[in-house]
Structures are given as structure tokens and as C-alpha cells.
């Protein structure tokens, strides 16, 4: 089911049954996702398709879509909406181009409850942290927590994805806001869990699974 009923640009909607047929094949599937390993798009894809398939990382949504067009039989996972930041316009702009409208379809929608963690090379007092990297939506969602727990002089740096943020860490005084899975993958420490204010909405991101109609 597609959550965004307003003007979904002529995309055809496929039920989960279509994908269940794909998943029963004996061949290894290729799943292309936005971000580096253990970005939230990667985590959403892993929860949907499991560990036995092949996963391909791309740094931008445009690169995800271009790879999908080139790789026969593959699927792609891209973010489309977050409860904090709203509709992800980069995804909308790319999917609504005339070429993509003709060749791509939305196979399914995924929903992921986002839990954010402060990640660093090693545990240090939080007031010693000088720089924090993350995507703009996690930074916005963590704003109140950062004000309460980090020094007033901490520098916030936007990255294209939360997993890229973890890759940017260079020393013990730099941290990233990302998934706990990313901390484990990169062998870093989870310094703290970001606790949202009680009056805040749940932090949910929705993703589209995309299918290339020409490779169906």
C-alpha cells in the first residue's frame, strides 16, 4: 500500500504478493540501497529480504536509480518520507522524471522505526565532544537532546546519510548520530542513545522498494 495518496505521479502500485514470487526464486537477488553499509535504508532492506541476498551500496538516490536501470532483476530501496523531515524531495524529484515514470514502479513500501545513537571511536565524557556528523533529519530530530547533553560549542555537520557520518569520524572528539548497527559494523562505541522528548512523535521513516519494469 502506498501511504502518499496525493498525486503519486502515475506510478503503478504492486502488492506484496508480487515480491513474494521474486523471493521464492533460487537465484541470489541484488538489492541496491541508499547510503553506506548499515544506513537505515540498508537496515530496512535487510529486515525485508534477509542476509542471503546481495546488497549494493550507493551514495546518492540518483545513483541508486541509475544502478537499478542497469542491473537486470534487481530491486532498490530508497527513503521517501520521515515523520520529522517530511517528504524526501530528492527522491520525489528523481522518481517523477519522465524517464523514471515510464520505466520504474513501486513494488512495496517499508516502514522503519528509527532509533538514533551517538557513535564514537571510544567512550569519553559527552561534554568533550567537539563535532557531530549526521544526515540533516537525525540532526533535526536530536536537536533538543544535543542541547541538553553536549557542550554549547559543539559543531554539527550535515552528511548525505547516517552511515556516511560514521565514516567521517577522525578522532575521539568527533562523533556521528546513526544506527547502533552502524556502530557494530564499523567497530565503534555507542556513547548514548538519543532519547526523544515525551511530546515528540515516533521517528518513522518510510521507504519505497523500486522495480525496473524493463527488467521484470
C-alpha positions as CSV (number, residue, x, y, z in Angstrom):
1,X,0.0,0.0,0.0
2,X,1.3,3.5,-0.8
3,X,0.9,5.9,2.0
4,X,1.2,9.0,-0.1
5,X,-2.1,9.2,-2.0
6,X,-1.7,12.8,-3.1
7,X,-0.6,12.8,-6.8
8,X,1.6,9.8,-6.9
9,X,2.8,10.8,-10.4
10,X,1.2,7.9,-12.2
11,X,3.3,5.1,-10.5
12,X,1.7,1.7,-10.6
13,X,1.3,0.1,-7.2
14,X,2.2,-3.6,-6.7
15,X,1.0,-5.7,-3.8
16,X,3.4,-7.6,-1.6
17,X,2.3,-10.8,-3.4
18,X,4.3,-9.7,-6.4
19,X,7.5,-9.6,-4.4
20,X,6.8,-12.9,-2.7
21,X,7.1,-14.5,-6.1
22,X,10.5,-12.9,-6.6
23,X,11.7,-14.0,-3.2
24,X,10.9,-17.7,-3.9
25,X,13.5,-17.8,-6.7
26,X,16.6,-19.9,-6.1
27,X,18.9,-17.2,-7.6
28,X,20.6,-14.6,-5.4
29,X,18.8,-11.3,-5.6
30,X,20.6,-7.9,-5.9
31,X,19.2,-5.2,-3.6
32,X,20.5,-1.7,-4.2
33,X,20.2,0.7,-1.3
34,X,20.9,4.4,-0.5
35,X,23.8,5.0,1.8
36,X,26.8,3.1,3.1
37,X,26.5,-0.3,4.9
38,X,24.1,-0.1,7.8
39,X,22.4,3.1,6.7
40,X,18.7,3.0,7.7
41,X,17.8,2.1,4.1
42,X,20.2,-0.9,4.3
43,X,18.7,-1.9,7.7
44,X,15.2,-1.7,6.2
45,X,16.3,-3.8,3.2
46,X,17.9,-6.4,5.5
47,X,14.8,-6.8,7.6
48,X,12.7,-7.2,4.5
49,X,14.9,-9.6,2.4
50,X,17.3,-11.2,5.0
51,X,21.1,-11.8,4.8
52,X,21.2,-14.3,2.0
53,X,20.9,-11.8,-0.9
54,X,23.5,-9.5,-2.4
55,X,23.4,-5.8,-1.2
56,X,24.8,-2.9,-3.3
57,X,25.6,0.4,-1.6
58,X,25.2,3.7,-3.5
59,X,25.9,7.2,-2.1
60,X,23.1,9.1,-3.7
61,X,19.5,8.3,-4.6
62,X,20.2,9.2,-8.2
63,X,23.0,6.6,-8.2
64,X,20.6,4.0,-6.7
65,X,18.1,4.6,-9.5
66,X,20.7,4.5,-12.2
67,X,22.1,1.2,-10.9
68,X,18.6,-0.2,-10.8
69,X,18.2,0.6,-14.5
70,X,21.4,-1.2,-15.4
71,X,21.1,-4.4,-13.2
72,X,18.6,-6.9,-14.5
73,X,16.4,-8.4,-11.9
74,X,17.5,-6.1,-9.1
75,X,15.4,-4.1,-6.6
76,X,16.2,-0.8,-5.0
77,X,15.3,0.7,-1.6
78,X,15.1,4.4,-1.2
79,X,13.7,6.7,1.6
80,X,10.5,8.6,0.7
81,X,9.2,10.2,4.0
82,X,10.3,10.8,7.6
83,X,8.0,11.9,10.4
84,X,10.5,14.6,11.4
85,X,11.6,16.0,8.0
86,X,8.5,15.1,5.9
87,X,8.6,14.1,2.2
88,X,12.2,13.5,0.9
89,X,12.2,15.8,-2.1
90,X,15.3,14.3,-3.7
91,X,13.5,11.0,-4.0
92,X,10.4,12.6,-5.4
93,X,12.3,14.7,-7.9
94,X,14.2,11.7,-9.3
95,X,11.2,9.3,-9.4
96,X,8.9,11.9,-11.0
97,X,11.2,12.5,-14.0
98,X,9.5,11.4,-17.3
99,X,12.1,8.6,-17.9
100,X,11.6,7.1,-14.5
101,X,7.9,7.3,-14.6
102,X,8.0,5.2,-17.8
103,X,10.5,2.6,-16.5
104,X,10.1,2.2,-12.8
105,X,7.4,1.1,-10.5
106,X,6.9,1.0,-6.7
107,X,6.8,-2.7,-5.7
108,X,6.2,-2.2,-2.0
109,X,6.5,0.2,0.9
110,X,8.6,-0.4,4.1
111,X,8.3,1.3,7.4
112,X,11.2,1.5,9.9
113,X,11.1,2.8,13.5
114,X,14.3,4.9,13.7
115,X,16.4,4.6,16.9
116,X,19.4,7.0,16.9
117,X,22.7,6.6,18.8
118,X,25.6,8.8,19.4
119,X,28.6,6.9,18.0
120,X,32.3,7.5,18.5
121,X,35.7,5.8,18.4
122,X,35.7,5.4,22.2
123,X,33.7,6.4,25.2
124,X,34.5,9.8,26.5
125,X,32.6,12.4,28.6
126,X,29.9,13.9,26.3
127,X,30.9,17.4,27.1
128,X,34.3,16.7,25.4
129,X,32.7,16.1,22.0
130,X,33.7,18.8,19.5
131,X,31.9,17.7,16.3
132,X,28.9,15.6,15.4
133,X,28.1,14.3,11.9
134,X,24.8,13.1,10.6
135,X,22.1,13.5,8.0
136,X,20.0,16.6,8.4
137,X,16.9,14.8,9.6
138,X,18.6,13.0,12.5
139,X,20.3,16.2,13.4
140,X,17.0,18.0,13.5
141,X,15.4,15.2,15.5
142,X,18.2,15.1,18.0
143,X,18.3,18.9,18.4
144,X,16.8,19.0,22.0
145,X,18.9,16.1,23.1
146,X,22.1,17.7,21.8
147,X,21.3,21.0,23.6
148,X,20.7,19.1,26.9
149,X,23.7,16.7,26.7
150,X,26.5,18.2,24.6
151,X,28.5,21.4,25.0
152,X,27.1,24.6,23.6
153,X,30.1,24.9,21.2
154,X,29.7,21.5,19.5
155,X,29.8,21.8,15.7
156,X,27.1,20.0,13.8
157,X,28.0,18.8,10.3
158,X,25.4,17.5,7.7
159,X,26.2,14.4,5.6
160,X,24.3,12.7,2.8
161,X,23.5,9.7,5.1
162,X,23.9,8.5,8.7
163,X,26.3,5.8,7.5
164,X,28.5,8.3,5.8
165,X,28.5,10.3,9.0
166,X,30.2,7.3,10.8
167,X,32.8,7.2,8.1
168,X,33.6,10.9,8.7
169,X,34.8,10.3,12.3
170,X,38.5,11.0,12.6
171,X,39.3,11.2,16.3
172,X,37.8,10.5,19.7
173,X,36.3,14.1,19.9
174,X,34.2,13.6,16.7
175,X,31.0,11.5,16.7
176,X,28.1,10.6,14.5
177,X,24.4,10.2,15.0
178,X,23.5,6.9,13.3
179,X,22.2,3.4,13.9
180,X,23.5,1.0,16.6
181,X,24.1,-1.5,13.8
182,X,26.5,1.0,12.1
183,X,28.5,1.3,15.4
184,X,28.8,-2.5,15.4
185,X,29.8,-2.8,11.8
186,X,32.5,-0.1,12.0
187,X,33.6,-1.4,15.4
188,X,32.9,1.9,17.1
189,X,31.3,2.6,20.5
190,X,27.7,3.6,21.2
191,X,28.2,6.6,23.6
192,X,24.5,7.2,24.2
193,X,21.0,6.5,22.9
194,X,19.2,9.7,21.7
195,X,16.1,10.0,23.9
196,X,13.3,11.9,22.3
197,X,11.1,14.3,24.2
198,X,7.9,12.7,25.5
199,X,5.7,15.0,23.4
200,X,7.5,14.2,20.1
201,X,6.1,11.9,17.5
202,X,7.7,8.5,16.8
203,X,10.6,8.7,14.5
204,X,9.4,6.7,11.5
205,X,11.0,6.6,8.0
206,X,9.2,5.1,5.1
207,X,11.0,3.5,2.1
208,X,9.9,2.5,-1.4
209,X,11.1,-0.7,-2.9
210,X,11.6,0.1,-6.6
211,X,11.4,-2.3,-9.6
212,X,12.6,-1.7,-13.1
213,X,9.8,-2.6,-15.4
214,X,12.1,-3.2,-18.3
215,X,13.9,-5.9,-16.3
216,X,10.8,-7.6,-14.9
